[in-house]
Amino acid sequence: MVNLFGLVGQSITLVLGCLVLAGQSWQLAIALLGSSIIFSFGHHIVKRSGNYNLAAKCIFYILIGLMTYLVYSGGMDNTGPLWIYVVPPVALFFFGLRRGMIDTLLFIALIAGLMFYQRGEWLAADYTQSFKVRVVLSFLTVTFLFGYYEYSRQLLFRHLLVMRRKYEREAKQDSLTRLSNRRGIAELLDYEFSRILRHQGRFTIMLCDIDDFKKINDNYGHDNGDTVLIALAETFSRSTRKQDAVARWGGEEFLLMLPDTRLEEGTILAEKLRRAIAAKTFDLSGASIHLTVSIGLAEVSPSQDVDQAIRRADTFLYKAKQLGKNRVVAAEQSDLHSVSTLVEPRV
């Protein structure tokens, strides 16, 4: 847009300058053609350096200089002041509401001073008093309308920005448990994998599935099933470190990402979680129940990426189910080992 403004300013002043030059108005022609050259300079600043701030200032302040000269000289047939209405939209677009309004009001103060000081003693053109009053008042009206529009536009922009952030956050968050969902945890997993590639580190992925969760929904209803999911989400969040990430992977399955954690350390945490959940009592519609979880783990390293580790963790989770549930099964290189059941399922 800065580039476009510069090109438009360059084109209009060049055409008008040539027309005025043909009419032998030398001073006005020099002002217009000189402005065209400077507009062109602002246009080329953008093309060559990409310095939009410098280009915007160059274009705007040469515009201010040209408008001031047109008011002073009258332009062609005293129509110069009719061009000053381009100042408010350009100022507000380039510099925003506060700076744009300040520059615009300073400009109209300058113009009013030229017009009304000693009844136009500083002007080369001769304007009637009523014309000068109407120019200033109409300019202030246009400035107010453009300022209000810019204020409304900024309010709308901020509102849309807040809504966008809200929807982006919700798109990465499970609505029930308020944990990350698959999309949210996928970004964290990709980031962590990139980090261990740089530093040759490792981290552990843990997949946790509630045993016989369908029985809870069937016997106590889906609302109570949701209560269990929320309670487990809180248990996982409280039992992990600040740098760990917990996500609802889908249904009754959770994924935990444990940065800077080797498989052996992750297995110890998984066993603690399994025991804590098995010992916990859940109150559902007046009934006290216990439930258990099965957990599979795998380690992510530069030689084994995230997708491979998730597939391995899922394989070991399935193995834990086959071995009788309420178990932790982990992979270490090509070996499997299981942590034996400590609490009998009672769901």
C-alpha positions as CSV (number, residue, x, y, z in Angstrom):
1,M,0.0,0.0,0.0
2,V,2.9,2.4,0.7
3,N,4.2,1.5,-2.7
4,L,0.8,2.1,-4.3
5,F,0.4,5.5,-2.6
6,G,3.9,6.6,-3.8
7,L,3.1,5.5,-7.3
8,V,-0.3,7.2,-7.4
9,G,1.2,10.4,-5.9
10,Q,4.0,10.3,-8.5
11,S,1.5,9.8,-11.4
12,I,-1.0,12.5,-10.4
13,T,1.6,15.2,-9.7
14,L,3.5,14.3,-12.9
15,V,0.3,14.7,-15.1
16,L,-0.8,17.9,-13.3
17,G,2.7,19.3,-13.5
18,C,2.8,18.7,-17.2
19,L,-0.6,20.3,-17.7
20,V,0.4,23.4,-15.6
21,L,3.7,23.6,-17.4
22,A,1.8,23.7,-20.7
23,G,-0.1,26.7,-19.3
24,Q,3.2,28.3,-18.4
25,S,2.6,28.5,-14.6
26,W,6.2,27.9,-13.8
27,Q,6.2,28.0,-10.1
28,L,3.3,25.6,-9.7
29,A,4.7,23.3,-12.4
30,I,8.1,23.2,-10.5
31,A,6.3,22.4,-7.2
32,L,4.2,19.6,-8.8
33,L,7.1,18.0,-10.8
34,G,9.4,18.3,-7.9
35,S,6.8,16.5,-5.7
36,S,6.5,13.8,-8.4
37,I,10.2,13.2,-8.2
38,I,10.1,12.9,-4.4
39,F,7.1,10.6,-4.6
40,S,9.1,8.5,-7.0
41,F,11.9,8.4,-4.5
42,G,9.6,7.1,-1.8
43,H,8.3,4.5,-4.3
44,H,11.8,3.3,-5.0
45,I,12.7,3.2,-1.3
46,V,10.1,0.4,-0.9
47,K,11.2,-1.4,-4.1
48,R,14.9,-1.5,-3.2
49,S,15.2,-1.6,0.6
50,G,11.7,-2.5,1.8
51,N,12.0,0.3,4.4
52,Y,8.2,1.1,4.5
53,N,8.5,3.4,7.5
54,L,11.0,5.7,5.8
55,A,9.0,5.6,2.5
56,A,5.7,6.4,4.3
57,K,7.3,9.4,6.0
58,C,8.8,10.6,2.8
59,I,5.5,10.3,0.9
60,F,3.4,11.9,3.7
61,Y,5.6,14.9,4.4
62,I,6.1,15.8,0.8
63,L,2.3,15.6,0.5
64,I,2.0,18.0,3.4
65,G,4.5,20.4,1.8
66,L,2.7,20.2,-1.5
67,M,-0.8,20.8,0.1
68,T,0.6,23.8,2.0
69,Y,2.0,25.3,-1.2
70,L,-1.3,24.7,-3.0
71,V,-3.2,26.6,-0.2
72,Y,-0.6,29.3,-0.2
73,S,-0.5,29.8,-4.0
74,G,-4.1,28.9,-4.8
75,G,-3.0,26.4,-7.4
76,M,-4.9,26.7,-10.7
77,D,-7.8,29.2,-10.4
78,N,-7.7,29.1,-6.6
79,T,-8.7,25.5,-6.5
80,G,-5.6,24.4,-4.6
81,P,-7.4,24.0,-1.2
82,L,-9.7,21.4,-2.7
83,W,-6.8,18.8,-2.7
84,I,-6.1,19.0,1.1
85,Y,-8.9,16.4,1.8
86,V,-6.5,13.6,0.9
87,V,-4.4,14.3,4.0
88,P,-6.5,12.7,6.7
89,P,-6.9,9.3,5.1
90,V,-3.2,9.1,4.1
91,A,-2.1,10.2,7.6
92,L,-4.4,7.7,9.4
93,F,-3.5,4.9,7.1
94,F,0.3,5.4,7.4
95,F,0.6,6.3,11.1
96,G,-2.5,5.0,12.8
97,L,-5.1,6.9,14.8
98,R,-3.1,8.8,17.4
99,R,-0.1,9.9,15.3
100,G,-2.3,10.3,12.2
101,M,-4.8,12.6,14.0
102,I,-1.9,14.7,15.6
103,D,-0.3,15.2,12.2
104,T,-3.6,16.1,10.5
105,L,-4.6,18.6,13.2
106,L,-1.1,20.2,13.0
107,F,-1.6,20.5,9.3
108,I,-5.0,22.2,9.6
109,A,-3.6,24.5,12.2
110,L,-0.9,25.5,9.8
111,I,-3.4,26.0,7.0
112,A,-5.8,28.0,9.2
113,G,-2.8,30.2,10.3
114,L,-2.0,30.9,6.7
115,M,-5.6,31.6,5.8
116,F,-6.7,33.8,8.7
117,Y,-3.5,35.6,9.9
118,Q,-4.1,39.3,9.1
119,R,-6.9,38.2,6.7
120,G,-4.6,36.2,4.5
121,E,-1.5,38.4,4.6
122,W,0.7,35.3,4.3
123,L,-1.1,34.0,1.2
124,A,-0.3,34.6,-2.4
125,A,-3.9,33.7,-3.4
126,D,-7.0,35.7,-2.6
127,Y,-9.8,33.7,-0.9
128,T,-13.0,35.1,0.4
129,Q,-13.5,34.8,4.2
130,S,-16.6,32.6,3.8
131,F,-14.6,30.2,1.5
132,K,-11.7,29.9,4.1
133,V,-14.2,29.2,6.9
134,R,-15.9,26.5,4.9
135,V,-12.7,24.9,3.9
136,V,-11.5,24.6,7.5
137,L,-14.8,23.4,8.8
138,S,-15.3,20.9,6.1
139,F,-11.8,19.6,6.5
140,L,-12.3,19.2,10.3
141,T,-15.6,17.3,9.5
142,V,-13.8,15.0,7.1
143,T,-11.0,14.5,9.7
144,F,-13.5,13.6,12.4
145,L,-15.3,11.1,10.2
146,F,-12.0,9.5,9.1
147,G,-10.8,9.4,12.7
148,Y,-14.0,7.8,13.9
149,Y,-13.7,5.2,11.1
150,E,-10.1,4.4,12.0
151,Y,-11.1,4.1,15.7
152,S,-13.9,1.7,14.8
153,R,-11.6,-0.2,12.5
154,Q,-9.0,-0.6,15.2
155,L,-11.6,-1.8,17.7
156,L,-12.8,-4.4,15.2
157,F,-9.3,-5.5,14.4
158,R,-8.5,-6.0,18.1
159,H,-11.8,-7.9,18.6
160,L,-11.0,-10.1,15.6
161,L,-7.5,-10.7,17.0
162,V,-8.8,-11.7,20.3
163,M,-11.4,-14.0,18.7
164,R,-8.7,-15.5,16.4
165,R,-6.5,-16.3,19.4
166,K,-9.4,-17.8,21.2
167,Y,-10.4,-20.0,18.3
168,E,-6.7,-21.0,17.7
169,R,-6.4,-21.9,21.4
170,E,-9.7,-23.9,21.3
171,A,-8.7,-25.6,18.1
172,K,-5.7,-27.0,20.1
173,Q,-7.5,-27.7,23.3
174,D,-9.9,-30.5,24.3
175,S,-13.2,-28.9,25.3
176,L,-13.9,-31.4,28.1
177,T,-10.7,-31.8,29.9
178,R,-9.0,-28.5,28.9
179,L,-5.9,-30.4,28.0
180,S,-4.2,-30.2,24.6
181,N,-5.9,-32.2,21.9
182,R,-4.1,-34.1,19.1
183,R,-3.4,-30.9,17.1
184,G,-2.0,-29.1,20.1
185,I,0.3,-31.9,21.3
186,A,1.4,-32.5,17.8
187,E,3.0,-29.0,17.6
188,L,4.7,-29.6,21.0
189,L,6.0,-33.0,19.9
190,D,7.4,-31.5,16.7
191,Y,9.1,-28.7,18.6
192,E,10.6,-31.1,21.1
193,F,11.8,-33.4,18.4
194,S,13.5,-30.5,16.6
195,R,15.2,-29.6,19.8
196,I,16.6,-33.0,20.5
197,L,17.9,-33.2,16.9
198,R,20.0,-30.1,17.6
199,H,21.2,-31.2,21.0
200,Q,21.2,-35.0,20.5
201,G,18.8,-35.5,23.4
202,R,15.9,-37.8,24.1
203,F,12.4,-37.7,25.5
204,T,9.7,-40.2,26.4
205,I,6.2,-40.6,25.2
206,M,3.6,-42.2,27.4
207,L,0.2,-43.5,26.2
208,C,-2.4,-44.1,28.9
209,D,-5.8,-45.8,28.4
210,I,-8.5,-46.3,31.0
211,D,-9.3,-49.9,31.4
212,D,-12.9,-51.0,30.7
213,F,-14.1,-47.4,30.3
214,K,-17.1,-48.5,28.3
215,K,-18.5,-50.2,31.5
216,I,-18.4,-46.8,33.3
217,N,-20.5,-45.2,30.5
218,D,-22.8,-48.2,30.3
219,N,-23.3,-48.5,34.1
220,Y,-23.2,-44.9,35.2
221,G,-23.9,-42.8,32.1
222,H,-21.8,-40.6,29.9
223,D,-21.9,-37.6,32.2
224,N,-20.2,-39.7,34.9
225,G,-17.8,-40.9,32.2
226,D,-16.9,-37.3,31.5
227,T,-16.4,-36.7,35.2
228,V,-13.9,-39.5,35.3
229,L,-12.0,-38.1,32.3
230,I,-11.8,-34.6,33.9
231,A,-10.6,-36.1,37.2
232,L,-7.9,-38.1,35.4
233,A,-6.8,-35.1,33.4
234,E,-6.4,-33.2,36.7
235,T,-4.4,-36.1,38.2
236,F,-2.1,-36.2,35.2
237,S,-1.6,-32.4,35.3
238,R,-0.8,-32.4,39.0
239,S,1.5,-35.4,38.9
240,T,3.8,-34.1,36.1
241,R,6.5,-31.5,35.9
242,K,5.9,-28.0,34.5
243,Q,7.8,-28.8,31.3
244,D,5.8,-32.0,30.7
245,A,2.8,-31.9,28.4
246,V,-0.4,-33.8,28.8
247,A,-3.0,-34.3,26.1
248,R,-6.2,-36.1,25.5
249,W,-5.2,-38.3,22.6
250,G,-8.8,-39.5,21.9
251,G,-11.7,-41.0,23.8
252,E,-10.4,-42.4,27.1
253,E,-6.7,-42.3,25.9
254,F,-4.2,-39.7,27.1
255,L,-0.7,-38.9,25.8
256,L,2.1,-37.5,28.0
257,M,5.3,-36.0,26.6
258,L,8.2,-36.0,29.1
259,P,11.1,-33.8,27.8
260,D,14.7,-34.7,28.8
261,T,13.4,-38.0,30.2
262,R,14.9,-41.4,29.4
263,L,12.7,-44.4,29.1
264,E,13.7,-45.8,32.5
265,E,12.7,-42.5,34.2
266,G,9.4,-42.4,32.3
267,T,8.6,-45.9,33.3
268,I,9.1,-45.0,37.0
269,L,6.7,-42.1,36.6
270,A,4.2,-44.2,34.7
271,E,4.2,-46.8,37.5
272,K,3.6,-44.1,40.1
273,L,0.6,-42.8,38.1
274,R,-0.8,-46.3,37.6
275,R,-0.7,-46.9,41.4
276,A,-2.1,-43.5,42.3
277,I,-5.0,-43.9,39.9
278,A,-5.7,-47.5,41.0
279,A,-5.8,-46.4,44.7
280,K,-8.1,-43.4,43.9
281,T,-11.8,-43.6,44.7
282,F,-14.3,-42.0,42.2
283,D,-17.7,-40.9,43.4
284,L,-20.2,-41.4,40.6
285,S,-23.9,-40.8,41.3
286,G,-23.6,-41.9,44.9
287,A,-21.5,-45.0,44.0
288,S,-17.8,-45.2,44.9
289,I,-15.7,-47.0,42.3
290,H,-12.1,-47.7,41.5
291,L,-10.6,-47.9,38.0
292,T,-7.3,-48.7,36.5
293,V,-5.2,-47.7,33.5
294,S,-2.9,-49.4,31.1
295,I,0.2,-47.5,30.0
296,G,2.6,-48.0,27.1
297,L,5.9,-46.0,26.7
298,A,8.5,-45.4,24.0
299,E,11.5,-43.2,23.8
300,V,12.1,-40.6,21.1
301,S,15.6,-40.1,19.9
302,P,17.3,-38.7,16.8
303,S,17.2,-42.2,15.4
304,Q,13.6,-42.8,16.2
305,D,11.1,-40.0,15.3
306,V,7.9,-39.1,17.0
307,D,5.6,-41.1,14.8
308,Q,7.6,-44.2,15.2
309,A,7.7,-43.7,19.0
310,I,3.9,-43.2,19.2
311,R,3.4,-46.4,17.2
312,R,5.7,-48.3,19.5
313,A,4.0,-46.8,22.6
314,D,0.6,-47.8,21.2
315,T,1.9,-51.4,20.6
316,F,3.1,-51.6,24.2
317,L,-0.2,-50.2,25.4
318,Y,-2.0,-53.0,23.5
319,K,0.5,-55.4,25.0
320,A,-0.4,-54.2,28.5
321,K,-4.1,-54.8,27.7
322,Q,-3.3,-58.4,26.6
323,L,-1.3,-59.0,29.7
324,G,-4.4,-58.4,31.9
325,K,-4.6,-54.5,32.0
326,N,-3.6,-52.3,34.9
327,R,0.0,-52.5,33.7
328,V,2.9,-50.4,32.5
329,V,4.7,-51.9,29.5
330,A,7.8,-50.1,28.1
331,A,10.2,-50.6,25.2
332,E,14.0,-50.4,25.7
333,Q,15.8,-51.0,22.4
334,S,14.1,-54.2,21.1
335,D,13.2,-55.7,24.5
336,L,9.8,-55.6,26.3
337,H,9.4,-55.5,30.0
338,S,6.3,-55.2,32.1
339,V,5.6,-53.9,35.5
340,S,3.4,-56.4,37.2
341,T,-0.2,-55.6,38.4
342,L,-0.2,-54.2,41.9
343,V,-3.9,-53.4,42.3
344,E,-6.7,-55.6,41.0
345,P,-9.2,-53.8,38.8
346,R,-12.5,-53.3,40.5
347,V,-14.6,-51.6,37.8
